Amino acid sequence: MDRGPKKKVASAFTLIELLVVIAIIAILAAMLLPVLSQAKEKAQRIACINNLKQLQLCFHLYALDYGDFMPPNDFVYDITSMQPIPGNEGPSWCTNVAPYSADLAGITSALLYPYNQSPGIYKCPGDQSTLELPDGTKLPTPRIRSYNLSQSIDGISYVGQISSYVPHYSKTSEPRNPGPVNLFTFIEVHQDEIMDDQFGIPVVTDWWSGENWWDVPANRHNQGCDFAFADGHVEHWRWKVPKVISVPRGNVQPLAPGELDDFNRMEMGFRQDFSD
């Protein structure tokens, strides 16, 4: 008896076919992930550069409002006492202690905030560091700042021996050596080194810590770092040697093997002496 046309039964994947499909997907994923990772890193670097441009614009607007004077860079923190060094409590462009505080008042109550009321421009999007306790215990709260202002910019107000070794400019019309196109302003700082608002570096060869880092630049953008300059432009530099912190926070760090070229390149972006 004819029961009508028979239904076709779809055949299932064999185990070998399934394994081939999985292998192809894995290969495609392996090809795509590096590309996606590179795209993400590039986007973060572009955002970081934009942050620095915004901070530098705030810098210039402040100088326009205050008779050509650069923003005060006057918040230096003593890790031993866990307090600002006397005479260096601010006011300043920023008073946030990056590794220990996420209180936005260190940004919103500081001197540059009126010119751009977006706290996000103080932090690189690639900076995934979190707060920590003074003993180094990590906390889950994200930090709010990734940048410092060069010691050459209206900094080091406290008196004493160090003042004669750390020359700085007070007005935007003053920079000569280096000039505005080569003078660092805002610097992206290594997350294991950042503390107060100044980025310092020895600039005199007879200083006791010559060829040692006082502060260490960031290393988060393809072994590189972003910088703003006094003329308003921003640059990305790639390091010859990765920047790895080898000493406790707040201590002078010796240069790693092969790191002198990176150090000298940075040193030339700071004011060298008081006579220029």
FENLINUR-V514379 format. One record per run of one state. SS is the DSSP state (H for helix, E for strand, - for the rest). FROM is the first residue (numbers start at 1). TO is the last residue. Records with the same first field share a line. If there is no record, write none. Layout:
SS = FROM-TO  FROM-TO
This chain:
- = 1-14  66-68  70-72  74-74  79-82  90-104  109-112  116-118  123-129  133-137  143-146  151-152  154-154  156-160  166-168  170-170  172-183  190-197  200-211  214-216  218-223  230-233  239-252  255-259  268-276
H = 15-65  105-108  113-115  119-122  161-165  260-267
E = 69-69  73-73  75-78  83-89  130-132  138-142  147-150  153-153  155-155  169-169  171-171  184-189  198-199  212-213  217-217  224-229  234-238  253-254
